[in-house]
């Protein structure tokens, strides 16, 4: 599998990270408010897809909430809120993928059978994910590593010369180059190091080892929420930082 590397200027990273946090927070609030309103009206546990279906039927989805995988986005926002505020979140799980309002959990005798479901920690796995890839255009396959410019990658992105593939297809191909993010956190001359956790995918060669950076394969879903994140690369890097340090996601 060919390997390239490219660095993003730190000023661009800081600016985009700030935009990501602000956009992420605004969208999260909108999704949570939407879910709260629908669950209050329905007064029963629903899946994210069911919540969105009801919201669209009622014409209650704000114009700025759009995307191909909105149910996944809503699921992530609800999960983040519960993870960050386990005792104070407005939402609870009543089963795998089913959400309800905490205030309604015991508000009616018909809900007496409902119990709070504690989801197991999620482990990231690449086997079923679609990974952002470029195709190696070089004819000299003897060179397995090369540093290229950001402008070159930008040009390939803008020309539509990228695609998404499953990990198995990438491993079997000598032409597909998966895109990975890698973020280094430093203060002056000190660089933050950490041990790559057990919730990393088995295919991650760094799993269990100490690393000076955070990163992972850029997935198709990374570009859904923030459209100015360099095709999801910056958003993926920030998400990997949050995952790696066990930080509560910004909600």
Secondary structure, DSSP 8 states (H G I E B T S, - for coil): --EEE----HHHHHHHHHHHHHHHHHHHHHHHHHHHHHHHHH-S-B-HHHHHHHHHHTT-S-TT---TTHHHHHHHHHHHHHHH-TTT-SEEEEETTEEEEGGGTTSSGGGTT-------------TTS-EEEEE---S-TT--EEE--HHHHHHHHHTT-EEEE-HHHHHH-SSEEE-B--B--EETTEE--EE--TTS-TT-TTTTSEESSB--B-BGGGGSS-TTSTTTHHHHHHHHHHHHHT-----
